[in-house]
């Protein structure tokens, strides 16, 4: 059987990357693969870049060590024709190094990679700070063409990628690329989440509304803070205002009746799914990946929070919608659970990735 080399993400204990560290190798091994993990050092700087979950210098230390590891594997004869390399983050310069080694050494391998974000998303760090600079757009296009199977969690993300990076009309281009197997819409490897949150289900609920996202411009936390002033009957908590452990965060989710999003960037949305797993109402705008993922019950019109000015115009509508959710919480629970089952099947299990590794 071919080897599967897993190029992992550096683990952040408060994020899903901490759980992926153990879950993804276990998932691949359970599917019968011979898995070899390629990790980076554990002594990279712990501080994160403000608004992000990684240190933009430290992540390159981690990735550089992974590139060295791959090079030594080729030099030692450990890589064989037909082996698979799975990058849990497609924004990895090592993809080019791998393609270079495999091509020049005559050892054909299959490269799989999961796309999370990039400059093609104007709300991402790369999109905001670097934009469409030729070096970053060409780098991302090069990654894409070097990868045999490019994985995206939502159709929204696929269309964003095609239209902004590859300049391909999504209506025709997406079909062409998918027919060639270059782009695959698959669920993310999140099979563990239901079990992880089991202990926090059926907790006593209180009138608690959570903002579970990063404090970053594209998440529009200022809207949430303003809502708190206009709905004093409820408790509003911005999770990143506190140094929460994973357990403390999960306890808040278990006690909350509603998790709120006004995001301008979201290609999947893990935190709203986490909330729904423990019977918190996911209240999301009808845009981005949310449009295809969530039932109408949980979506509000996009125009209500497209900017702070738009929010001020539509604030009475948004406040009323929140009160309706909170007042009718118990009647929403069966729909939340139905939504969870749908999300789990379609977006939070790595089905297509595992199929392509057979």
N, C-alpha and C positions, 0 to 999 in steps of 0.2 A: 504493500500500500504506500502511496506517495506521502511524504512528510508534509505537515502543515506547520509553517513557521509563523508564529503570532507576534507581530510587532505591536506591543501594547502602548496604552497611554499612561503617563505618570499618574499615580493614584493620589487623589485628594479625598481625605477621609469623609468630608462633609458632602461630597458629590457622588454621582453615580460611577465616576471613574474608580472610586475606591472599591465598589462592589464588582465592577467589571474585572478588576485585577484577579479575582478568584472565579467569578462566574463564567467569563468567556472561555478560559481554558477548560473548565469543567464541562461546559456545553459541547465543545468540540470533541473532547475525549469521550463523552457519553455517546456521541454520534459515531464513535469507532475510529477516530483519527489519531495518528501518532503526532502529538503536539509538542513542539519545542518553542518555549517562550523567549522572546528577545526583548529584554528590558533595559532600562538605563540605570544610572547610579541613584542611590537613595540620599545622597548628600547634597542635592541641588538646593538653591535658596528656597526657603519656605514661603517667603513673602510673595503675595500676588500683586499683579498690576491692578490699580484701583478700578473697580467695575468689572474685573475679570476673575476667573478662578485659577489662572495660571500666571506664573512669572514669565514674561516674554523673553527674558534672557535664559532663565533656568530651563525652559522647555527645549531650547536649542542645545543646551548641555546634554539633556536626556537623549534627544534625537541623534546627536553626534555620536554618542556612545553606542547607540543601536546600529548606526551605519558601520562603525568599526567592527561590531559583533558580526554583522552580515558579511563583511569583507573577509573576516577570519574563517567563517564557515565555508566560503568559496575556496579559500586558500587551502583549507584542510580537507577538501573533498567531501564535505558533509552535505552539500547540495546536489541533488540528482535531477536529471530531466523529468519533468512532470510534477515536481514539487509545487506546493502552494505557499504563497506569502500573503498573510492577512494583516493589513494595516488598519487598526481600529480608528485611526484618524488619517484621512486622505491628504490633509495639508501637512505633508512630511517630505522634506527634501530627499530623504533616503530612498524614495520611490525612483528617482532618477538614477541614483547610485546603483540600485538593484538592477534596473533595466540595462544600464551600462555594463555591469559585470556579467549578467546573464547573456547578453547579446555578444559581447566580445569573447567570452569564454565558451560560447556554444552550448550553454546549458539552459534550454528553454524552461521557464517556470511560468506559473499563472499568478498574476497579482490581483488581489482583491482589496478594496479600500472603502471605508465608510466616510462619506462627506458630512461634515457638521456645519461648516460655514466657510466664508471666504470673501474676497473683495467684491465678488459679483453681487453680494447682498449689501446694499447701501447703508443698512443699519448695523452691520457687523463692525468690529473694531477695524479690520482691514479696509472695509468699505468706507468708513468714516474718516480714518486717518490717512489712508494711502489712496483710496479711490481707484480710478481706472489707470493708474500709472502703468506704462507698458511692461515694466519688469514683473509686476505682480500678476497682471492678466495673462501674460505669456507663460509665467511659471505655473499658474493654475491650469491653463490649457495643456501644458506639457505633462503635468501630473495626470490629467484626464486621459490623454492619449497613451500614456505609458501603462495605465491600469487596464487590466482585461475586464474586470467587473467593477463598475462604479455603483456603489449602493447609496440610496437616498431613502429616508424614512417616509416622505410624503410626496405626492404629486406636485404640491405647491413648490417644494424645494427643487424638484426636477425642472419645472418650468422656469423658475427664477434663474437657475444655473444655465439653462439653454439660452434664454433670452438675453441675459446680461453678460454672460461670459463667452459663449460660443456664437452669439448673435444669430441663433437659429430660430425660426418661427416655430413655436412650441407645437402648433397644430399639426405641422407636417414633419418637422425635425425630430420631435420626440418619438414618433412612430418609427422613423428610420433608424434612430440610434438604438431603440429598444429591440428592434428586429435583429440587429447585429450583436446584441448581448452586451453592449458597452454600458448601458444604464439599466439598473434594476431597482424597482421600488420594493423594498423589503422592510419588515418590522425590525426594530433595533433589538439587540440581545438583552431584553429586560424580563425574562421569564421568572426571575427570582423575586420580583417586586411584591407580588401578592403574598408570598410567604414571609418576606421581610416585614410587611406591615400587619400581619395577622394579629399580633399582640395589641395593636392599636385600634382594631375594629371594635365596634360596640362600646366605645367609651362614652361616658355621659357628655352630651353636647352642651355648649353654652353659646351665648350670642356673640360669637367670635368670628371675625372676618380676617383672613390672612392675605398678605402680599408675599408670596413665596419666591419671588424672582430676584435676580441680581439688582443692585442699585446702580443702574447705568441709564444713559439718556434714552435708549430705545425701549426701556421698560416703563418709563413715565410714572415713576413712583410719586411724583408731585400730585398727580390726580388722586391717588389713593390717600395721600395725606390730607388733601382738601376735602375728600369725602368724609373723613373722620370728623371734621369740623361741622359738617352739615347733617351727620347722622350720629349724634352723641349717645343715642340709646344703645349703640352697639360698641363692642370692643374691637379696635382696629390694631393689627400688629404687623409691622414690617419685619420679617424674619431676620434680614441682614443687619438690622439695627442692633441686634444682640449677637453675642458670640455663642451661638447655640451648638451643642453637640448634636450628632445625628439622632440620638434618643430624645433629646429635648425638642428638636424640630418635629419628630414624629409624634410626640405627645401633643404638641400644638395642633398638628393636622388632625389627630384623633378627636380633639375637643372642638375643633372649628366646624361651623355650619356652612361656611362658604370660603372658597379661595377665589381671588379676583385677579384678572389680567386686563391691562390696557396696552399690551405690548405692541410695538411697531416692528419687532423682529421675533419670529418664532417659526422654526422649520419642523418642530415636533411638539415640544411642550411637555416635559416630563413632570414638572411640579403639579400641574393641574390634574394629571392622571394619578399622581400619588394621592392628592386630596380626594379624588373620586373613589379610590380604593378603600378609603376609610369613611365613606359616606359624606364627604364634604361636597357641596354643590360647586361645580366648576363654572364660574361666570366669565365668559370670554367674548371678545369682539368677533364679529362675523367677517374675519379677514385672515390672511396668512394661512398657516396650516390648520388653524382652528376651523375654517369653513368646511373642510372635507372630513374633519375628525369628529365634530360634536353635533349632537342633536340640536334642533332649533330651540328647544326648551332652555338650553344653557347659553345661547348666543344672543348678544344684543347688537343693534345696528353699528356698523363700523364707524359711521360718521360721528357717533357720540364721543369718541375718544381719539380721533385722528390727530389731534393736537390739544394743547391745553386750552386754547381759545375755543375750539370746537366743544371741548368738554364743558366749559363755562356756559356755552349756549344751550347745551343739552343736559346740563346737570340735573334739573328737575326730573327728567325722564329716567336718568340713570339711578337717581336716588329712589324713585318710585319702584323701579325694577328690582333693586336690592331689597327693599322692604317687602315686596311681593315674595321673593325667594325666602327671606327669613321668616315671614309670617306663615308660609306654606311649606316649611322645611320638611315636615314628616311626609307630606303627600308627594314630595319630590324623590324620596329615597328609592322607591322601586325603579324609577326612571334612571337614577344615578347608577344603580346596579346593572341595569340593562346596558347602559352606556359603557360601563367598565368592561363587560363581556365583549362588546363590539371592539373597543379600543385594544384590548388584550389580543384578540385574534388578528386584527388587521395591522396594528402599529407597534406592538410591544412584544413581539416574538420574532426571532431571526430565521424565519422559515426559508426564504429565498436564498439567503447566504448559505445555509446548510445544504440546500439542494445543489448549489453550484460547486460545492466541495466534494460531491460524490464522485 
